[in-house]
Amino acid sequence: MKALVVSFYFPPAGGGGVQRPLKLAQYLPALGIETHVLAPDDPRWVHRDDGLRVPTQAWVHRARYLGPGGGKPSEALRGKQGLERAATQARLLGRRLLVPDESVGWNVTAIPAAIRLVRRHGIDWVITTSPPGSVHLIGAAVQRATGARWLADLRDSLVAHPHRRADTAATKAKERVRHGVARLVAARADAISCVSEAIADETRALGPRGPVQAIANGSDFDDFAGLEYHPGERMRITHTGSFFGQRDPRPFLQALADSKLDVVARFLGDFRTADREWAEGLGLEDRLELHPYAPRATSLELQRDSDVLLLLIPDAGGRGKGVLSGKVFEYLAAERPILAAVPPDGAAADLIREVGAGPVVAPGDVDGLRRALVELHDRFRNGGLPDLALDEEWRHRLSRRTRVEEIAELMRSVP
C-alpha cells in the first residue's frame, strides 16, 4: 500500500498541530506502507521549529503556498492608531474573506501537485488531515481526478467551532462554508478518522458513505526519554501552548492569587496581551512566569521538570465537552500530575479521571481551582508529587504508534 499524507502543518512548522501528521510519516512506513507527505514550502507559519526531525523513511514534497501569513488579528491591531490601524484592518479584511479558512490559497498549488504525486508514484490512499478544513478540498479533488481512495482525518470539528469567540456575520458565513466542507467529506471520503467520539458522532449524523472511526491523538513516550523531574523548593505548575479563541487563563490566575500560595505558574507560548495586562493587576509578581514560544524540545523539558501541568479546555457553550486535544496526551506522556480545568462531563475529564492523573475542575470555577491548588500544594509539601507511573497496558493504549496502527487498519478494512 502507498499513502500520500497532505498536511498544512509539517516541519519546519512548529506547534502542537504538527505532531499528528509528523507521527503518521514516522510510523506508517514501519507498518509496510510507502509514505509520501505533501506540505507547504513556507506559508509564514506563526511558529517554526527547525529542531523537529523529519522521518527519513517518508518522502516529503513541497507545494508553494499562496496566501496570508499566520497570526492573531487582535494582536496585529493592538497599539495601532489612525492610518496604521486602518491599513492593518484592510489587510485583515482580505484574510477574513477567504473561505472556508485563510489557508485555502494553498489549494491552488497543492491540488495539482497532489494529483501529480498520486499518478507518478501509484498512490493508493490520500490522507488529508485538518485543520485547516480547506485541506479536505484537496482530497476530494485528487480522488475525483485519479480514483485514489481518500481518508479524511478530522482533528477539529468541521461542524462546530469550540474556540469561536463571537457570532458575527463573517464567522457565520464561514461556518456555512465549513458545513459544506463537512457534507463534502461525508459524501465523498472513503473513510473518516476523528480525534474524538464527539466529532465522529457529528460526522455520522451527515450520513457518510464510508466508515467513520474515532482515533484519538496519542502519547509520544519516547519523546520524553532521558528527561528528568527535579523537585524544587516551590511548586511549579506549567501550561504549554498558545491562547486563542475562548481558552482563558483568567479563572486559574484568579484562583492562584486568591490562594496566597507560594506557587510559580509558568506559561510557555503565545499569551494574549490583554490577558497579560489583566494578570498584572493581580499582584502575582514572581509567582507568574510568561515565556515566549519555544521549540518542542524545550517545551518537553519544561513539562517533564514540572510539579504539576495545567490543562485548560473551555466549555464554549457545551462544545468543549468533546475536545480531546493533543495536549492531553502530551501531558500524560510527561507522566506528571495534571490539574485539569476542563468541562467535568467531557472527554478530557473522563480520560484524566480514568488514568488518575489529577483533579478535574470546571474551567470557570475559581473557587474549585483554588481548592485544587491548595490540595496539590499540601501534597507537594508533605511527601511530594510522584510521577503517574503508567503501566505497560496504559502506555500501549495511549501510544501514538497504536493510533497510527488503527489508521492503517481503517484503510485496510475498506473493500
Protein Blocks (a to p, Z undefined) as FASTA:
>chain_A
ZZddddfbdcfbecjklmmmmmmmmmmmmnopacdddddfbloiabdcfkbccdfkbccd
ddddedddeddfklmmgopahjllmmmmmmmmmmmmpcfbfklmmmmmmmmmmmmmmmmn
opabdcdddddfklmmmmmmmmmmnopacddddfbdfkbcfkbcbdcfklmmmmmmmmmm
mmmmmmmmmbdcdfbfklmmmmmmnopabdcddddddddfklmgoiacdddfbdcddded
ddehjbcfklmmmmmmmnopacddddedjddfklmmmmmmnonmmmbccdddddfklmmm
mmmmpfbdcddddfklolmmmpccfklmmmmmnopacdddddfkbmklmmmmmnonaccd
dfklmklmmmmmmmmmmmmmnnpaadfkiafklmmmmpmklmmmmmmmmmmmpZZ
